[in-house]
Amino acid sequence: MMKASMMAFLHLKRKKLQSTVMVLSLAIALTGSGLLLRLYQMSQTRFSSMATNVQSVVGPKCGGIEILLGALNLEDRCLSALPINLFETLKTGADIHFEDGAVISSSQLIRNVVPFLNVGKFDSTQVIATDDSFLKLLQLPKSTLFEGMPKGSDLIVGAKAAELHHLHVGQSLAIQLRNNGSSAQLIVKAILPPQDSSWDFGAFVGMETGWELLRRSGYDHPIWHHKILSFFLIQMDTKGFSQIQSLINDRSVAQMIWVDSERSELAQLSGVAGNLGLMIVIVILCLAGFSIFGMMSIRSDGLRISTATLEAIGFPQSYMFWWMTWESLMIGLLASILAMALEYASFELLKSQLDSTWLIPAHQNSNLTWVLVILGQGILFSLLGSVSSMLQLIRVSIHQELKSG
């Protein structure tokens, strides 16, 4: 007696067109659902890694959400620059003077001000110039490695960035400079302890090094030259924020945001998009399930006479069940393998096109989780399809089928 698995293979091979249509239909459905499920999961955890110990951010006038993502998610979304003088005024706790005579004291309101300057990147990792106030923000324990930000060609790398790119202390690293895309060689001085935040995906150099890299890239602002910042992060109380924000937003080239407010707005926007994506996933899965069930039912219906003949010559009904099971599993496995390749290619294409948008963070890579999700869906659908075939075969009357055939 021929094995049920071989019978299933030969039947799939004999019905090439029908088998191909079933595999492609299931593969396309699995690809779409897998990709949307991945995006939905990202939308739910997309901003969970933002630092929580920063209350306010000052950036160029490019929108509150763009400033939030640029400063706290290390996404270079604002390419404009800020003059250094406003940062230095807040850093020293001095009064803020504006041309119209308005004056406000910042010494009692601000606890820490951290400069950020995007100077370049390697792969998806942003290289940020900052100073010792960043180490204060991280509240790192006293260590000889972190007595101050590195100088010269040294840099500190976040834990996740070091893991993703297999970096170690003393390794030379080529970074792509922000202004003209030229490269500069830096050396890993230290690796930050895990912070459970976006800082884990960044790399950091001292401010003087950052400005030197800007000069080397040919950057020259018509007014401020190389003495610029991309953002500065502020640890402060809510008291006085609205007044400082009004002065900065209305009377300077900068824009000040309150992190919690912008984070809430961003969560609301991404939540709506995520819920819509989940609904689309459910619809796709339902369509995939119904289409597979329909095709398997039609396929089983065409085998009524064949299965009745096999039973009449002595094949047990369990043999038919195993035949249907093997055939469904083969279709599911082929569709899953094809879907995994299509989903991977689609994700990489989306990632390259959307390049660190709200949907896809720059450091997000393909992983085994989504392979298992697609494989599990394919196996589940194929097994359910085999169940529908079995239910039809149970109702087959050998004498009636042979008589009508």
N, C-alpha and C positions, 0 to 999 in steps of 0.2 A: 504494500500500500504506500503510495506516494505521501510524503510528509505534507502536512497542512501548510507549512510555511512555503514549501516549493510550489504547491498548488496556487497559493496566493500570488507568488512572484510571477508564475507563468500566466496567470489570468491578467495581472496588471500589464505584463508585456504584450499580451494578445490584444488588449483593449488600450492601445497606446494613446489615442486621441482623448478618449474619455478619462484615462488616468492622468494625462498631462493637464487637462482642464481642471481636474479636482486638486492636483498638487499646486498649480498656479493660483487658483482661487483661494485656497487656504493660506498659501504663502503670502499673498498680498494682504489678506485680512490680518494675519499675524504680524506682518511688518508694520501696518498702520497702527494697530492696537499697541504693539510693543513700543513704538516710537512715541505715541501719545501718552502712554503710561509713564514712560521715562520723563517726558516733559512735565507731566502732572506732578510726579514725585519731586522733581526739581522745583516746581513752583511752590510746593509746600515747605521745602527746606532751603530755598534759594537764598534767603537772607538771614538764616539762623546763625550764620557765622560772623555776623557783624559785631564789632566791639560794642560792649554795653557800658563802658566806663567813660564815654565821651558824650557830653551833653549838647555841645554846639559845634558847628563847623562854619568857617568862613571860606568862600571860594569865589571864583569869577561869576559874573552874571550869566549863568547858563541854565538856571532852573534848579529847584530844591532837590528833586530826586536825583538829577545828574550829579549834584555836589555830594549827596549822601553816598551814592554808589562809587564815585571817584575817590572819596576820602576814606570811607569805612569798608568798602569791598575791593579796594585796590584796582579799580577799573578806570582806565584813562579815558574818561568820557568828556572831560572839559579840557580843551587844548589851550584856552586862554590863560593869561598869567596875572598874578597879583604883585604889586610893589611890596618891597620888604618893610617899608616904614610903618605901615599899620600894624604888622606883626610885632615889630620891635617896640612900638608904643604899648601894646597890650602885654608884651612879655615883661617889660620893666614895671608894669602897674601904674604907669603915668596917666595923667589926664589926657583925654582925647580932644584935640582942638580941630575945629573945622573952619572953613573960610568964612562962614556966616557968623562966627563968634560963638557957636555952641561949644560947650565944654562938658565932659562927663568923666568922672573918675572911675578907673577900672580896678584899682588896687584892692578894693574890698569885695569885688564880685568874682574875680577870676583866680583859680587855684593853679592852673597849669596851662600853658599854650605850647602846642607842638607843631613845628613847621613840617610841611610835606612838599617835596618837589619831585615830580616825575622826570627822571633823567633818561630812562631807557628800559629795556626788558631783555630777557633771554627766554625764548619759547613763549609760554604764556605767563611768565612770572615778571611782575613789575619791579623795577629797581627804583627805590625811593630814597631821596636825600633828606635827612632829618638831623636832629641834634640830641643831646643827652636828655632833654625833656621827654623824648619818646621812651627811653628806658625807665624814666620815672613813671610814665603812664602805664607801663607793663608791670610795675612793682616787682622787678626782679630782685632776688636776694643778692647781697654783696658778693661779687665774684671778680677775680682778676680779669676774666674774659670780658666783663661788661662794666668796667669802671667808666667807660665813656664810649661814644661812637667812634668807629675806626677812622683812621686818617690815611691819606695817600691812596693807594690802589686796593685797600682792604674793604671787605664788605661782610655784613652779618646776614645770614640766610635763615628764613623761617623753617620750622621743622618739616612741614609738608612739602615745601618747595625742594628742600634737600632730599627728601625721600623720593619725590617724583622724578628728579633729575639725577639721582644717585651721586650727590655731592658730598664731599668730605673736607675737613679743615686742611688748608694748604693747597687746595686744588685751584688751578688757574681757570678762569671762566671768561668767555667772550660775550659781551653784552652789546645789543644794538641800540645806539644812541637815538634819542627822541627826535632831534631836529632833522638830521639828514640821513639817518639809517646807517651811518658808519659804525664801526665796531671799536670797542675798547676792552682791554684785558684787565680784569680785576681778580683778586685772590680772596678766597673764602677764609676769613679770619676766625669766625665762630658760627655756630648754629644755635639759633634761639631754642630754649625749651618750649615744648608745645604750649600754645596759648588758648587752644580751642576757639579760635577766632580767625578772621581773614588775615591777621598778621602772620599766620603759619604759612601763607602762600606768597609772601613777599620777600624781598631782599633789600637791605638798607645800607646806605653809605652816609658819611658825614656831610654836612652842608657845604663845606669848602670843596670837598671832592666833587659834589654834585655840580656846583657852579663851574668848577674847572672842566668837568665833562661837557657842560653846555658850551663853554668857550671853545673847547676842542671840536665840537660839532659845528661851529660856525654860527651859533645862535647869538643874536644881538638885538635886543628890544630897542626900538627907536628912542625910548625915554629912559627906561630903567636898566638897559643893557642886560647883563647876566644876573643882576641882583633881583631875582624874582622868586615867587613861590607858586605852587599849584593850589594848595589849600593850607589852612592851619586849623588844627583841632583844639578845642577849648574845653577844659573841665571847669564848670562853674555852677552856681545856683540859679534857680529861675528868677530870683530877685534881680531886677535891673536888666534882664535880657531884652525885654520889649523895647526899652529905651535905647540900648546899645544897637539893637537890630535896626531900629528906625533910623538912627544916625548913619550907620554903615550902609544900609540899603539905599537910603535916599540921597546921601551926600558923598558917596565914594564909588569907585569902580568895582567894589566887592559886593557880595551878597552873603548875609548871615542866616543860617537856618537853625532851628531847634530839632535835634535828631529824632526825638520821640514822635513829634508831629509828622515829620517826613516819612519815618518808618511806618507809622500807622496808615498813611495814605498809600504808600507803596504796597503794604500788605493787603489793603483793600483791592487795589488794582490787580495784583497778582492772584488774589483769591478768586475774583470773578473770572479771570482767564483760566485758572486752574479748574474751577467747577465746570466751565463750559467744555474744557478739554476732556474731563472725566465723562461727561454726558456723551460726547462724541465717541469716546472709547467704548462705552457700553453699547451704543448703537452699532458700532462696527463689529463688536463681538457677537451681538445678536444676529446681525446679518450673516456673519461668518458661520455661526452655528446652524442657522436655518438653511443656508446654502449647502453646507456639508451634509446635513440630515437629508435634504431633498435629493442630492446627487446619490448618496448611499442608498436611499430608498429606491430610486429609479434603477440603480445598479443591481440591487437585490431582487427587484421585481423581474429583471431580465434573466435572473439565474434560477427562477422557480422550477423550470423544467429540468435544468441541469442538476440541481440539488435533489429533486425528486428521483431522477434516474440513478444518481449515486446511492441514495438511500435504498432504492429498490434492489441494487446489486450487492448490498451488504455494508455500505459505509454507515457508521453510526452518526446520529445527529450531532454528537459532540464534535465530530470531525468538521462538520459544516461551520459550527460555531468558531472553532479554532481557525478555520480558513478565513472567515470574515474578520476575526480579531487580527490575524497576521496581516491581512490585506489593509485594514484600517491603520494599523501601526506603521506599516511601510509608507503609506500615504502621509501620515502625520509626521514621521521622521524626515522624509524627503522635503515636505513643505517647511518644517521647522529649520532644517539646515539652510534652505534657500532663504527663508525669512530672516535668519540671523545674519546672513551675509548682506541682504538688502537693508536691514535695519542699521547695521554698523555703517554701511556706506552712506545711508541717508542721514544718520546722526553726524558723521564727520563732515558731510556737505553742509548741513545746517549750522554746525559749529563754525565752519570757516566763513559762511555767509553772514551769520548773525554776530560773530566775534564778540563775545562777552556782552551780550544784551541781557535784558531782564530774564529771558528764557534760559540761556545757556551761559553759565560762568566759564571764564577762560580756562580754569584749571580742571573742569569736568572732563573726564575721560571715560571711554567705554570700559565696562568691567563685567565680571562673570555673572553678576546678579541678573542683568537683562538677558543674557544668554539663557539662563535657567528659566526666567519668566516666559520667554518665547517658546522654549522647548516644552515647558509644562503645559502651556496653552495648546500647543500642537498635539501633544499626547492626549490631553483631556478631550479635545474635539474629536480626535480619531477614535478614541474608545467609545465616546457617546454615539458616534456614527456607527460603530460596530454593534452597539446595543440595539439601535434602530433596525439594523439588518437582521439581527437574531430574532427580534420580535416578529418580523415578517416571515422568517423561515419556520418559526414554531407553528404558524398557522397554515403552512403548506400541507395540502392533502396529496399524498403520493399517487393514489389511484386517480383522483380528479385531474391532477396535472398531467399524468401520463396519458390519460384518456383524451384530454383536450389538446395535448401537444401532438 
